Amino acid sequence: MKKIFCLSIIMLLSSTLAECNTPSEPVGTPPDSTNYVYDAQRIDQISEFCKSSLSMLEDKTTPAKELNTQMYRLMDTLEFTIHHCQDLEFNMWLRGYARYITMPVILDERLDDNVTDRITPMPYLWTMSKTDSEAIAYTTLFRGSWEMYDRFTNIILLSNRGEQKCMFVVSNYSDTIMEDLTIKFFDENEEITTLHATDAEMIDDDDYGAGILRVIFPFGEIMPLLERSSTMEVSYNAKNEKVLFMHLLFEKEKRLVKGISSREK
């Protein structure tokens, strides 16, 4: 059963993604706005736009008006693509890019508050996918863009007519050690709810030697924690250090994720 469940998640992440409105047309949006297939050409187009935007940001001679115009479009592009892009590697690259430019954007006095306010949530967005029978949401946790491909955690929420599950896929390719896995939820009053791997409904450690651990919790246990929390942490003991990922939970994103909990079982 666990193999079937994992395969279902992988296949669904590769399917067509659901619609979402954005303030303006992002870079890389095809004429058919319901087309969320990100082929190599589309990915290259978005990637080059991100790189050129960073160059403009780093160039202190770029006029404020020109920079703001570029960055407004960049924010639309990042939000739209992270919400919808089913290419997992590129989606992670965008999250790392957003994390990398967050402080330069916030500290740049040329930029409007509307731009600087939008950059902070970008690495913490949820990617949504829906079909007639299934809905899925996932997000990625990592400490920083410098190690995002070596150590990261994916949180995957799945709801269909047969089952609802929450899976934490913890990856540590650096040294493959993930001991004492702990998940903490912090609400607005700083009250903490702590879960351990031993609290899980199922642990899939078949790929532990390769640095991958899958831990599955009941959907009904995790959703209320996500809904009332403002911050989440995932931590474990690696070979020579404690690895801790912090993830911010924004109200707008929680409303999106909440939509999959009402799917007909």
N, C-alpha and C positions, 0 to 999 in steps of 0.2 A: 504493500500500500504506500509506503513512504516513497518508493521509486516512482509510482504513478503520480503521486502528489507533486513531487519535484518536477517531473516531466510536464505536468499540466501548467505549472508556473512558467517554465521556460517557454513553452509553446504560446501561452497567452501573452507574455511579454513581447513576443514577436508578431503579434496580431495588430490589426488596425486599431488606433487609439481614438478615444472619444473627443468630442468637440469641446472647445473652451474659447471664450471671447477674450480678445486683447485690445488695448486702447488703440493701436494702430497696426498696420501690417508689418510683421517682423521680416527680417531678412531671411530668404530661403523659403518663403511661403509660396506654394504653387498656386496657379489659378483656381484649382479645385481646393477650397479651404478645408474640405473634409479628408484630404489625402495626407495622412501622417506617416507615410513611408519615407524614410530618410535614406536615400541612396547615396552612393559615393559623391556624386556631383553636388547634391544638396548639402551634404556634410562639409565638403570642401568650401562651398560658398559661405556657409556660416562661420567656419573656422577662419577663413581669410578676413571676414568682417570683424571678428573678435580681435584678431591680431592687429588690424589697421586701427581699431578703436583704442587698443592699448598704446599704440605708437602715438596717436594724437594726444592721449592722456599724459604720456610721459614727456611730450614736447611742450615745454612751458611757453612757447611762442604761439601756440594754437589759441586763437581768439575765443573768448568765453562763449559767444553766441554759437560759433561753429562747433565747439566742443559739446555744448549742451544738446544741440540738435543730434549730434552723433551718439551721445550717451543715452538720450531718450530712446532712440531706436535700438541701441544695444540692450537696454533694460527690457524692452518689448520682446526682442529676439531671445534673450536668455530665458525669460519667464515662459514664453510660448514653447520653446524647444525643450526645456527641462520638463515641463508638464506633459509633453507628448512624445518625445523622441524615444522609440523603442530600441535604438541601437545602444546597448548598455555601456559599451566602452566610450562612445562619444558623449553620452549623457554624463558619465562620470567626469570626463574631461571638462565639460562645461561647468560642472559644479566646482571642480578644482580651479578653473579659470576665474570663476566668480569669487571664490575665497581669496585668490591671489590679488585681485584688484580692489577688494573691499576697502582696505585702509587707504590706498592712494585716492580712491574716489571720495571717501569721507573727508580726507584732509585737503582736497583740492578746493581752494576758495573760489575758483571760477564756476563751479557747478551749483545749480539750483538745489534747494532742499528736496524737491520732488525726486531728483536723481539720487541724491545721497541716501534718502530714506528707502529707496527701492532696492538698493544693492544688498543690504544686510540679509534679507530672507532668502536670496537666490540659492545658496548652497543647501538650504534646508527644505526646498520645495519637494512636493510629492509628485511622482509620475503616475498618471491615471490611465487605465485601459478598461474599456467596457465592450461587451458584446450583448446579444439578446439574453444569453444565459449566464454570463459570468462577469464579474467586475474584479479588478485588481488594482492595488495601489502599492507603490514602493518608494522608498527613499534610501539614501546612502549616507553613512556616517564615516568620517575620517578625521584625523587630527589636523592635517594640513595638506596642501597640494604637493608638498615635497615627498610624501610617502603614500599618496592616496591609492596607488596601484599595488602597494605591498601590504598594507594593513587597512582594512575597511570592513564595515558591516552593512549588509542590506537588510532592511526590514520590509517584509512582503506581506500584505494583507490580501487574502483571497476570499471571495464570496460567490457562491453559485447555488444552484437549486439543491445540490446534494450536501454541501458542507461549507463551513466558514472556518478559516484557519489563519494564524499569524505565525510566520516563520522568521527567525533571526538567522541570517547566513553570515557567520563570522569568518573572515579570511585573514590569515596571517602567513604570508609567503616569506616573511623575513627570517623567522626561525621556527615556524610551524607549531609553536607552543601556545596553548590557550587554556590555562588552568584557572579554576575558580571564576568562571564566567558569571558576572553580576550585572543586572539591569535595574536601574533606578529611575523612578519618576518623581519629579518635584512639582508640587502644585504652587499656586500663587502665594500661599502662606508658608512655603518652604517645608511643608510636610512631605515626608519621603515614603514611597512604597518601593520595597526591594524584592526583586525576584532573582532566584538562582537557577542554574541549569537543572538542578535536581527538582525544581518546581514545574518543569516542563511536562507537557503531555507526551512528548516523544523527543528523543535525542538521536540524530543521525550522525554518527561519527565514522562512517565508512571511509571518508576522505580526510580524516584527521591527520594522517601522515603527510598529506600534501598541503596541509595548512588550511583546511576548510572544516567548519563545524556547523551543523544545521540543528537548530533548536526550535521546536514547534510548540506553541501555546494555544489554548482555546481562544477563539476570536472574542467571545464574550468576556474574557478576562482582560484582554489587552485594550480593547476599544474604550471602555470607560476610563482607563488610566490615561490614554492618549487625549481624550476629550477634556479632562480636567487638569492636565499638566501643562506647564509652561516650558519645562526643560526635561530632557531625558539623557541618561548616561548609560553607556555600555562599557564595561571594563573587564580585563582579565590579566592574569600574570603571564608574561612572556618569559623568555629565557633569562634576560638580565634586567627586566624592568616591568613596571605595571603600565599597561596600555589603557588609556581612557579616551573614549569618544564622547563629546558633548553635542547634543542636537537640540536646537531651538524648535519649539512647537508654536507656530503662529496661528491665530484664530482663523484667518482666511483659509489656510491650508487644512486645518482641522475640519472646517465645514465641507471642504471637498472630499476629504477622506470619509467623513461621516456618511456620505451618500451611499457608499458601498455596503454599509451595515444594514440598510433597509431592503437589500435585494431579496427577492422571493427565494426561499429555500426549496 
